[in-house]
Amino acid sequence: MKTIKAVKSLIAGLTAGVMLCSASAAIPDLNMEVKAASVCSVNTDKTYQMIRGFGGMNLPEWISQGDLTDAQRQKAFGNGADELGLTVLRIYVSDDKNSWSRAVPTAKYAQKMGATVFATPWNPPSSIRQNGTGGARGGKYHLPSNQYSAYVQHLNDYYNYMKNNGVDLYSISIQNEPDYSMDWTAWSSDEATTFLANYGDQLQFRVMSPETFQYTNKDYYTKILNNSKAFANTDVFGTHFYGTLRSQMDFAQLEASGKEIWMTEVYVPNSDADSANRWPEAVKVGVNIHNGLVVGNMSAYTWWYIRRSYGLMTEDGKISKRGYCMAQYSKYVRPGDVRIDVTEQPATDVYVSAYKHSDKQIEIVAVNASDTGYSQQFSVGNRTITDIDRYRTSSNENIAATNDLDHEASTFWAQLPAQSVSTFVISLESDGKDVPSGPDTPKADEPDENGYYFHDTFEGDVSSWEARGSSEILLSGRSPYKDAEALLVQNRESAWNGAQKALNGLTFEAGKEYSFSACVQNLDGADSQNFMLSLQYTLDGETKYDHIAQATAIKGHYVQLANPSYKIPAGASSPVLYIETESGTDNFYIDEVIGAVKGTKIDGPSAVNVTLGDINSDGFINIADLVLCKNVILTAETADAVAKVAADVDKNGQNNAADLVLMQKYLFGIIDTFPAA
């Protein structure tokens, strides 16, 4: 570590950091104006919104160049040398389900790299929409209110399709740009609010509001805010920034709502062909991001098209100047960082924002959009600086690094060349104050006094369980194991269709052991059913499955699926707990599902022991059982399930004369065991 200088003169301020930024970087002009820039002060204790991330749109369904290549995906979502470090991906909800597979490859890759993936629909399926009245608010199409339920099903189907193909979507919005809909579907602000209020709770995912073309059209958000049901059913608010001035980005009522606001689409300042590398035009990207984060309190910022002639990457897969300006944020301001207070405009057309990564690290991003270079002084108050690394994009630099920037105990000087974006990653002595959690900041769960990380009783709440495949789930009081309700799984089309629950990957870590238990019952259908408690997870970009526990349930009796020491596979991510049957599609019930600390003994129903041939369950096989076997055959429709299973001595799923013959042979000593035993 270098020695901290005790005194710094104005000349030192001018020359601080005039070091070789890269082999090709030119030394900035030293004849800079120095008096116009006031001290830029950071307050690490005053916090604002949590940052979800920075990203872009991938839309192979629309562009002739097709999907990103693996090399381009790595350049977009990797965070190594000359990579963008994107942490958000937006994908398309096609109205044609036959096209859904096209969104999967890049979404899986981005998710593997740790990115948050969300999706946006432009149109409902053609079977449920009608022609619109035209124009920006009339739209090419319109969704009549009597098709809202069908639209819910469409979005849920898309969500489950993506999940079953290894993509765990963070959210889906209900409509792209309903206020500028000449080429897609229009929704009025009243219609959007009504849909969210009356149908939002039927959507199986985090729901994003409609994403307006301009943030100036705040009527969509105001009406949702003023409708308690619509607001409760909206998890994230999304908007686009086209034609939106800095002065129009502030919306105090929404910012105070406690829910994240995402900027989900824009290009700045135009979509001219081959404009991605124009300089200093690209600096406007940095200004727009700054305004969205600081004025609009946005948690995410998403560009339109990752790869395009005006995009973050040009068609040849190289990062553009626009991309490098975004990288000044995306590579260093990471998901979970929290924006903190800083002098925002120390000089004309100089825009500064700051972020807290931990108790020992903050980042400052300074955009100098003026034609004047400044020597800028920064102060971190009463905090002690231990190290500073700077990264800069200018006319002839691309995230060029200068390590170990000179500093005093709590201040430093740095040059901000005209038309440049600079990021300072600053290491500090710890103040013992970690990054505050936002309302949706992922964190590990703490076990309760019983050692339970979660305990799902299904009393008035599905407890984050979802239908798996074609099944449906609902609370039912017909046959609970405990208390008043259980979770009913019905309308299954395949044995794997069941119910599932996404686990918190910060709590249930790969390579560690945990105790799991679930109580299940089949009340209708087969006399016995094999159930499996299993885990779906992602490993090396592929979806994989593992069984935690399995057991056979006798019709009408609950059975416990339990494993007190199940080890989650090493390297697994995105863990999903699920329950299914080995065969058949009968309805079944789930109750008392628990995930706990390794070794935790979890009580459950006593096992129903069935011995083939012992039809009265008295521990002996004798003439009384032969009589009962005949009665079971004659009364198969109404016979007790335990008796039927015990009487099915050939285990072919039927009670018939063949079982009676085998019983006689056993009692006469012709055989000493049943063939199926």
C-alpha positions in Angstrom: 0.0 0.0 0.0 1.3 3.5 -0.9 2.0 6.2 1.7 -0.8 8.7 2.2 0.3 12.2 1.6 -0.4 14.6 4.4 -0.4 17.8 2.3 -1.7 18.3 -1.2 -1.2 21.5 -3.1 -3.2 22.8 -5.9 -0.5 21.8 -8.3 -0.6 18.3 -6.8 -4.3 18.4 -7.4 -3.7 19.2 -11.1 -1.2 16.4 -11.5 -2.9 13.7 -9.3 -3.7 10.7 -11.3 -1.9 11.9 -14.5 -0.5 8.5 -14.8 -0.4 6.1 -17.8 -4.0 4.7 -17.8 -3.1 2.1 -20.5 -0.5 1.6 -23.1 -2.5 3.5 -25.6 -4.0 6.2 -23.4 -3.0 9.8 -23.9 -2.1 12.0 -21.0 -5.0 14.4 -20.4 -4.7 18.1 -20.9 -3.1 19.7 -17.8 -4.5 23.2 -18.7 -7.8 22.5 -16.9 -10.1 24.9 -15.3 -9.8 24.2 -11.5 -11.9 26.8 -9.7 -15.2 26.0 -11.2 -15.5 22.6 -9.5 -16.6 22.6 -5.8 -15.7 19.8 -3.4 -17.7 16.7 -4.1 -18.7 15.2 -0.7 -19.9 11.7 -0.1 -22.0 10.7 2.9 -21.9 6.9 3.3 -24.6 7.0 6.0 -27.4 8.5 3.8 -28.8 5.8 1.6 -31.4 5.6 -1.2 -32.4 2.7 -3.4 -30.8 -0.6 -3.9 -29.3 -1.3 -7.3 -30.7 -4.4 -9.1 -28.4 -4.0 -12.1 -27.7 -2.9 -15.6 -28.5 -4.7 -18.8 -30.1 -4.9 -22.2 -32.7 -6.6 -24.4 -32.1 -9.7 -26.4 -34.7 -10.3 -29.2 -33.6 -12.9 -31.7 -37.3 -13.3 -32.7 -37.2 -9.9 -34.4 -33.7 -9.5 -35.9 -32.2 -11.2 -39.0 -28.8 -11.6 -37.3 -30.4 -14.0 -34.8 -29.3 -14.8 -31.3 -26.1 -13.8 -29.5 -23.3 -16.3 -29.9 -21.6 -17.8 -26.9 -18.7 -15.4 -27.3 -21.1 -12.5 -27.4 -23.0 -13.7 -24.4 -19.7 -14.0 -22.5 -18.7 -10.5 -23.5 -22.1 -9.1 -22.4 -22.5 -10.9 -19.1 -18.9 -11.6 -18.1 -17.1 -9.1 -16.0 -13.5 -9.7 -17.0 -11.2 -7.7 -19.2 -13.1 -6.0 -22.0 -16.5 -7.4 -20.9 -19.6 -5.4 -20.1 -20.5 -6.9 -16.8 -24.3 -6.8 -17.5 -26.5 -8.1 -14.7 -30.0 -7.7 -16.2 -31.5 -9.4 -19.3 -34.9 -8.5 -20.8 -36.5 -11.1 -23.1 -39.7 -11.2 -25.2 -43.0 -13.0 -24.4 -44.0 -14.0 -27.9 -47.7 -14.2 -28.6 -46.8 -17.4 -30.4 -45.9 -20.1 -28.0 -44.1 -22.0 -30.7 -41.4 -19.3 -30.6 -40.8 -19.3 -26.9 -37.8 -21.6 -27.2 -35.8 -18.9 -29.0 -35.5 -16.8 -25.8 -34.1 -19.7 -23.8 -30.4 -20.1 -24.8 -29.2 -16.5 -23.9 -31.5 -16.3 -20.9 -30.0 -19.5 -19.5 -26.5 -18.3 -20.2 -27.2 -14.9 -18.5 -28.8 -16.5 -15.5 -25.8 -18.8 -15.2 -23.6 -15.7 -15.0 -25.8 -14.3 -12.2 -28.0 -12.0 -14.2 -31.6 -11.1 -13.3 -33.9 -12.1 -16.2 -37.3 -10.6 -16.8 -39.8 -10.6 -19.7 -42.2 -8.4 -21.6 -45.2 -9.1 -23.8 -46.1 -7.0 -26.8 -49.3 -8.8 -27.7 -51.7 -11.4 -26.4 -52.2 -14.5 -28.6 -54.2 -13.8 -31.8 -57.0 -16.1 -30.6 -58.0 -13.7 -27.7 -57.2 -10.2 -29.1 -59.1 -7.9 -31.3 -58.2 -5.1 -33.6 -57.5 -1.7 -32.0 -58.7 1.7 -33.0 -55.2 2.8 -34.1 -52.9 5.5 -33.0 -50.6 5.8 -30.0 -53.3 5.1 -27.5 -55.7 3.1 -29.7 -53.3 0.5 -30.7 -53.0 -2.1 -33.4 -54.6 -4.6 -31.1 -56.8 -4.6 -28.0 -57.5 -7.2 -25.3 -61.2 -7.3 -24.4 -61.9 -7.7 -20.7 -63.7 -11.0 -21.2 -60.3 -12.5 -22.3 -58.4 -11.3 -19.2 -58.5 -14.8 -17.7 -57.1 -16.3 -20.9 -54.3 -13.7 -20.9 -53.4 -14.7 -17.3 -53.1 -18.3 -18.5 -50.9 -17.2 -21.4 -48.5 -15.4 -19.2 -48.5 -18.2 -16.6 -47.8 -20.7 -19.3 -44.9 -18.7 -20.5 -43.5 -18.4 -17.0 -43.7 -22.1 -16.5 -42.3 -22.9 -19.9 -39.2 -20.8 -19.1 -38.9 -22.3 -15.6 -39.2 -25.9 -17.0 -36.4 -25.0 -19.5 -34.1 -23.7 -16.8 -34.9 -20.0 -16.7 -36.2 -18.6 -13.4 -37.8 -15.3 -14.5 -37.6 -12.5 -11.9 -40.7 -10.9 -13.3 -43.0 -10.4 -16.3 -44.7 -7.1 -17.1 -48.3 -7.0 -18.4 -47.6 -4.9 -21.5 -44.9 -3.1 -23.5 -45.6 0.6 -24.1 -49.4 0.6 -23.9 -49.3 4.4 -24.4 -47.4 4.2 -27.8 -49.1 1.2 -29.4 -49.5 1.8 -33.1 -47.7 -1.6 -33.8 -48.9 -3.6 -30.8 -51.5 -3.8 -28.1 -53.0 -0.8 -26.3 -54.2 -0.7 -22.7 -55.7 2.4 -21.2 -54.5 3.3 -17.7 -57.9 2.3 -16.4 -57.8 -1.1 -18.1 -54.3 -1.8 -16.8 -55.3 -1.0 -13.3 -58.5 -3.1 -13.5 -56.5 -6.1 -14.8 -53.9 -5.8 -12.0 -56.5 -5.4 -9.3 -58.8 -8.2 -10.4 -56.4 -10.7 -12.0 -52.9 -9.8 -10.7 -53.1 -12.3 -7.8 -53.7 -15.1 -10.3 -50.3 -14.5 -11.9 -47.7 -17.0 -10.7 -44.7 -14.6 -10.9 -43.6 -11.2 -9.7 -45.7 -8.8 -11.7 -44.3 -5.7 -13.3 -46.5 -2.8 -14.2 -47.1 -1.9 -17.8 -43.9 -0.3 -19.2 -44.8 3.0 -20.6 -43.1 4.5 -23.6 -42.4 7.7 -21.8 -42.1 8.3 -18.0 -44.0 11.4 -18.6 -47.2 9.3 -18.9 -47.6 8.8 -15.2 -51.3 8.3 -15.3 -50.7 4.5 -15.5 -48.6 4.5 -12.3 -50.8 7.0 -10.4 -53.9 4.9 -11.0 -52.2 1.8 -9.8 -50.9 3.6 -6.7 -54.4 4.8 -5.9 -56.0 1.4 -6.2 -55.0 -0.7 -3.2 -55.6 -4.1 -4.9 -53.8 -3.2 -8.1 -50.8 -1.8 -6.0 -50.7 -4.9 -3.8 -50.6 -7.1 -6.9 -47.8 -5.1 -8.6 -44.3 -6.1 -7.4 -42.1 -3.9 -9.7 -42.8 -0.7 -11.6 -41.3 -0.5 -15.1 -41.0 2.4 -17.5 -39.1 3.5 -20.7 -37.3 6.8 -21.0 -38.0 7.8 -24.6 -38.6 11.5 -24.8 -38.3 11.8 -21.1 -36.4 14.8 -19.8 -34.4 14.8 -16.6 -37.0 17.1 -14.9 -39.7 14.4 -15.7 -37.9 11.5 -14.1 -38.8 12.3 -10.5 -42.0 10.8 -9.1 -42.0 11.2 -5.4 -45.2 9.2 -4.7 -43.9 6.2 -6.5 -40.4 6.4 -5.1 -41.9 6.4 -1.6 -44.1 3.3 -2.3 -41.4 0.8 -1.1 -41.3 -1.0 -4.5 -38.5 -0.9 -7.0 -38.7 1.2 -10.2 -36.9 -0.1 -13.3 -36.0 1.7 -16.4 -36.6 -1.2 -18.8 -35.9 0.3 -22.3 -34.2 3.2 -24.0 -31.5 4.1 -26.5 -29.7 7.4 -26.2 -29.6 9.7 -28.0 -30.9 8.0 -31.2 -31.0 4.8 -33.2 -29.1 6.0 -36.2 -27.3 3.3 -38.2 -23.7 2.8 -37.0 -24.1 5.4 -34.3 -22.9 3.3 -31.4 -19.3 4.6 -31.6 -20.0 8.3 -32.1 -18.1 10.5 -29.7 -18.8 12.5 -27.7 -22.4 11.6 -28.4 -22.0 8.3 -26.4 -21.4 10.3 -23.2 -25.1 11.0 -23.2 -25.6 7.4 -22.2 -23.7 8.1 -19.0 -25.8 11.2 -18.4 -29.1 9.3 -19.0 -28.1 6.4 -16.6 -27.1 9.0 -14.0 -30.4 10.8 -14.3 -32.4 7.6 -14.1 -30.6 6.5 -10.9 -30.3 9.8 -9.1 -33.4 11.7 -10.2 -35.7 8.8 -10.9 -34.4 6.5 -8.1 -34.4 3.6 -10.6 -33.0 0.2 -9.4 -32.3 -1.1 -12.9 -31.4 0.4 -16.2 -31.9 -1.7 -19.4 -30.8 -0.8 -22.9 -32.8 -1.6 -26.1 -30.8 -4.3 -28.0 -27.5 -5.5 -26.5 -26.1 -6.1 -30.0 -27.1 -3.6 -32.7 -25.5 -0.9 -34.8 -26.6 1.6 -32.1 -26.3 -0.8 -29.2 -23.9 -1.7 -26.4 -22.2 -4.1 -28.8 -22.0 -3.6 -32.6 -23.0 -6.4 -35.0 -19.5 -7.8 -35.0 -19.7 -8.4 -31.3 -17.4 -5.7 -30.2 -18.2 -3.3 -27.3 -19.2 0.1 -28.6 -18.5 3.5 -27.1 -22.1 3.5 -25.8 -21.4 0.1 -24.2 -18.2 1.3 -22.6 -20.1 4.3 -21.1 -22.6 1.8 -19.6 -19.8 -0.4 -18.4 -18.5 2.4 -16.2 -21.6 1.6 -14.1 -22.3 -2.1 -14.8 -18.8 -3.4 -14.2 -18.4 -1.7 -10.8 -21.8 -0.9 -9.4 -23.1 -4.4 -8.7 -26.5 -5.9 -7.7 -27.2 -5.3 -4.0 -25.1 -2.0 -3.9 -27.1 0.9 -2.4 -26.9 4.4 -3.8 -25.6 6.9 -1.2 -25.6 10.7 -0.9 -23.0 12.7 -2.8 -22.7 16.3 -4.2 -24.5 15.6 -7.5 -23.4 18.5 -9.6 -20.1 20.1 -8.5 -19.8 21.9 -11.8 -21.9 22.7 -14.9 -22.6 19.5 -16.8 -20.7 17.3 -14.3 -22.9 14.6 -12.8 -21.7 12.5 -9.8 -23.4 9.5 -8.1 -22.1 7.2 -5.4 -22.8 3.7 -4.2 -22.1 1.6 -1.2 -20.9 -2.0 -1.8 -19.9 -2.9 1.7 -18.7 -1.4 4.9 -15.2 -1.3 3.3 -16.0 -0.2 -0.3 -17.9 2.5 -2.2 -18.0 3.5 -5.9 -18.2 7.0 -7.4 -19.2 7.5 -11.0 -18.5 11.0 -12.4 -19.8 12.0 -15.9 -18.3 15.1 -17.3 -20.5 16.0 -20.2 -19.0 19.5 -20.7 -16.3 20.7 -23.0 -14.2 21.7 -20.0 -11.8 19.5 -18.1 -11.8 19.7 -14.3 -9.5 18.8 -11.5 -12.1 17.6 -9.0 -11.7 17.2 -5.3 -13.7 14.4 -3.6 -14.3 13.9 0.1 -15.6 10.9 2.0 -16.3 12.8 5.2 -14.9 11.2 8.4 -14.1 7.9 6.6 -10.5 6.8 6.0 -9.4 5.9 2.5 -7.1 2.9 2.1 -7.0 2.6 -1.7 -8.5 4.0 -4.9 -8.7 2.5 -8.4 -10.0 4.5 -11.3 -11.5 3.4 -14.6 -12.2 5.9 -17.4 -13.8 6.1 -20.8 -13.0 9.1 -22.9 -12.4 9.8 -26.6 -9.3 7.6 -26.6 -9.9 5.5 -23.5 -12.1 2.5 -22.9 -12.6 1.7 -19.2 -8.8 2.4 -18.8 -7.5 1.6 -15.4 -5.3 3.6 -13.1 -4.6 1.7 -9.9 -3.5 3.1 -6.5 -4.7 6.7 -7.1 -3.0 9.2 -4.8 -5.2 10.3 -1.8 -5.1 11.9 1.6 -6.8 10.4 4.7 -10.3 11.2 3.6 -10.0 13.2 0.3 -8.5 12.9 -3.1 -8.2 14.8 -6.3 -8.8 13.4 -9.8 -9.0 14.8 -13.3 -12.3 14.6 -15.1 -11.4 15.2 -18.8 -13.9 16.9 -21.0 -16.5 14.5 -22.4 -15.5 11.5 -20.2 -17.0 9.1 -17.7 -14.9 8.0 -14.6 -15.5 5.4 -12.0 -13.6 5.3 -8.7 -13.6 2.1 -6.7 -12.7 3.3 -3.2 -11.5 1.0 -0.3 -12.2 2.3 3.2 -11.5 1.4 6.7 -14.6 -0.4 8.0 -17.1 1.6 10.0 -19.0 -1.5 11.0 -22.1 -0.5 9.0 -22.9 -3.0 6.3 -25.0 -2.3 3.2 -28.7 -1.8 4.3 -31.1 -4.4 2.8 -33.7 -3.1 0.4 -37.3 -4.4 0.5 -36.4 -7.2 -1.9 -32.7 -7.6 -1.2 -31.9 -11.4 -1.2 -30.6 -12.6 2.1 -30.3 -15.9 3.9 -33.1 -17.1 6.3 -32.4 -17.7 9.9 -33.7 -21.0 11.5 -36.4 -20.6 14.2 -36.3 -22.2 17.6 -37.1 -25.6 16.1 -34.3 -25.3 13.6 -36.9 -24.7 10.8 -35.9 -22.4 7.9 -39.4 -22.6 6.6 -42.6 -24.4 7.8 -45.5 -24.4 5.3 -48.8 -25.3 6.9 -51.1 -24.0 4.1 -53.4 -22.4 6.6 -54.9 -19.7 4.3 -51.7 -19.3 2.3 -50.0 -21.4 -0.5 -46.6 -20.4 1.0 -44.9 -19.6 -2.3 -45.8 -23.0 -3.7 -46.6 -23.1 -7.4 -48.2 -25.5 -9.9 -45.7 -27.7 -11.7 -46.4 -28.5 -15.3 -50.1 -28.6 -16.2 -51.4 -29.1 -12.7 -53.4 -26.7 -10.6 -53.0 -26.0 -6.9 -55.5 -24.6 -4.3 -56.1 -24.7 -0.6 -58.5 -27.3 0.5 -60.1 -28.2 3.9 -61.2 -31.7 2.7 -58.4 -33.7 4.1 -55.6 -31.9 6.0 -52.9 -33.7 7.9 -53.0 -31.0 10.5 -55.2 -28.1 11.4 -57.8 -26.9 8.8 -56.3 -26.9 5.3 -53.8 -28.7 3.0 -52.6 -27.9 -0.5 -54.6 -29.8 -3.2 -52.8 -30.7 -6.4 -55.2 -31.4 -9.2 -55.8 -31.6 -13.0 -52.5 -33.3 -13.6 -51.7 -34.5 -17.1 -48.4 -36.4 -16.3 -46.9 -38.0 -13.2 -44.2 -35.2 -13.0 -47.0 -32.5 -12.8 -47.2 -31.7 -9.1 -46.3 -28.7 -6.9 -43.0 -26.8 -6.4 -41.4 -24.2 -4.3 -38.3 -22.1 -5.1 -35.8 -22.3 -2.3 -33.7 -19.4 -1.2 -30.2 -20.2 -2.6 -28.6 -18.1 0.1 -30.1 -20.3 2.8 -30.0 -23.7 1.0 -26.4 -23.7 -0.2 -24.8 -26.1 -2.7 -22.7 -28.8 -1.1 -24.4 -28.4 2.4 -26.8 -30.8 4.2 -30.3 -30.0 5.4 -33.4 -31.8 6.8 -36.5 -31.9 4.6 -40.0 -33.3 5.3 -43.4 -33.2 3.6 -46.6 -35.1 4.3 -48.6 -36.3 1.3 -51.8 -38.2 0.7 -53.8 -39.6 -2.2 -57.4 -39.7 -1.4 -58.8 -40.5 -4.8 -57.7 -42.9 -7.5 -55.1 -45.7 -6.9 -55.1 -47.7 -3.7 -51.4 -47.0 -3.3 -49.1 -44.4 -4.8 -45.4 -43.8 -4.8 -44.5 -40.2 -4.0 -41.2 -38.4 -4.4 -39.8 -35.3 -2.7 -37.2 -34.0 -5.1 -34.9 -31.1 -6.0 -34.6 -29.3 -9.4 -31.4 -27.3 -9.8 -29.2 -25.7 -12.3 -25.6 -26.9 -12.9 -23.3 -25.7 -15.6 -26.3 -24.1 -17.3 -28.3 -27.3 -17.4 -31.4 -28.2 -15.4 -30.9 -31.3 -13.3 -33.0 -33.3 -10.8 -32.3 -35.3 -7.6 -34.6 -37.3 -5.2 -34.6 -36.2 -1.6 -37.0 -38.8 -0.2 -39.7 -41.2 -1.5 -42.4 -43.4 0.1 -45.6 -45.3 -0.7 -48.9 -43.8 0.5 -52.0 -46.0 1.0 -55.1 -44.3 -0.2 -56.7 -42.2 2.5 -53.5 -42.2 4.7 -50.8 -39.6 4.9 -47.2 -40.6 4.5 -44.1 -38.7 5.4 -41.4 -37.9 2.8 -38.3 -37.2 5.0 -34.6 -37.0 4.8 -32.8 -35.4 7.8 -29.4 -35.1 6.1 -29.9 -34.4 2.4 -26.9 -32.8 0.7 -27.6 -30.3 -2.1 -25.3 -31.2 -5.0 -22.1 -29.2 -5.2 -22.2 -26.4 -7.7 -26.1 -26.4 -7.8 -27.9 -23.1 -8.2 -31.6 -22.0 -8.4 -32.8 -24.9 -6.1 -36.5 -25.8 -6.5 -38.2 -28.2 -4.1 -41.0 -30.3 -5.7 -43.4 -33.2 -5.1 -44.5 -35.6 -7.8 -45.7 -39.2 -8.2 -44.0 -42.1 -9.7 -46.9 -42.8 -12.0 -50.5 -41.8 -12.6 -52.3 -38.4 -12.6 -54.6 -38.6 -9.6 -55.1 -35.6 -7.3 -53.1 -35.5 -4.1 -52.7 -33.4 -1.0 -49.6 -31.8 0.6 -49.3 -30.6 4.2 -46.6 -29.6 6.7 -43.7 -29.1 4.4 -40.5 -28.2 6.3 -36.9 -27.3 5.5 -34.6 -27.3 8.5 -31.1 -27.5 9.9 -29.2 -30.8 9.1 -30.2 -33.5 11.5 -33.4 -31.9 12.7 -36.0 -34.7 13.5 -39.4 -33.7 12.1 -42.5 -35.5 13.3 -44.9 -36.9 10.7 -47.6 -39.5 10.3 -46.9 -43.0 11.4 -46.2 -45.4 8.6 -49.0 -47.7 7.4 -47.4 -51.1 7.3 -48.9 -53.5 4.7 -47.9 -57.1 4.6 -49.0 -59.0 1.5 -51.6 -61.6 2.5 -52.1 -60.2 6.0 -55.4 -58.6 5.1 -56.7 -58.0 8.6 -53.2 -56.6 9.7 -53.0 -58.9 12.8 -49.5 -60.1 12.1 -50.5 -63.5 10.8 -51.6 -65.0 7.4 -54.4 -67.5 8.0 -57.8 -68.7 6.9 -59.4 -65.4 8.1 -57.2 -63.6 5.6 -58.4 -66.0 2.8 -62.0 -65.1 3.7 -61.2 -61.4 3.7 -59.4 -61.8 0.3 -62.6 -63.2 -1.2 -64.6 -60.3 0.4 -62.2 -57.7 -1.0 -62.6 -59.2 -4.5 -66.4 -59.1 -4.2 -66.5 -55.6 -2.8 -63.6 -54.0 -4.6 -65.4 -50.7 -5.1 -65.9 -50.0 -1.4 -63.2 -52.1 0.3 -60.7 -50.5 2.7 -57.5 -49.4 0.8 -55.2 -51.2 3.2 -57.0 -54.4 2.8 -57.1 -54.1 -1.0 -53.3 -53.5 -1.1 -52.6 -56.5 1.2 -55.0 -58.7 -0.8 -53.3 -57.8 -4.1 -50.6 -60.4 -3.5 -49.4 -60.5 -7.1 -49.2 -56.7 -7.1 -50.7 -56.1 -10.5 -53.0 -53.3 -9.2 -56.1 -55.5 -9.2 -58.0 -57.7 -6.8 -59.1 -60.8 -8.6 -59.2 -64.6 -8.6 -55.5 -64.8 -9.2 -54.9 -63.3 -5.7 -57.3 -65.9 -4.2 -55.5 -68.8 -5.9 -52.1 -67.5 -4.6 -53.5 -67.1 -1.0 -54.8 -70.8 -1.1 -51.4 -72.0 -2.3 -49.7 -70.1 0.5 -52.0 -71.5 3.2 -51.7 -75.1 1.8 -47.8 -74.8 1.8 -47.5 -75.1 -1.9 -45.6 -71.7 -1.9 -43.9 -70.1 1.0 -43.8 -66.6 -0.4 -45.8 -64.5 -2.8 -44.2 -63.9 -6.2 -44.4 -60.1 -5.8 -43.0 -60.0 -2.3 
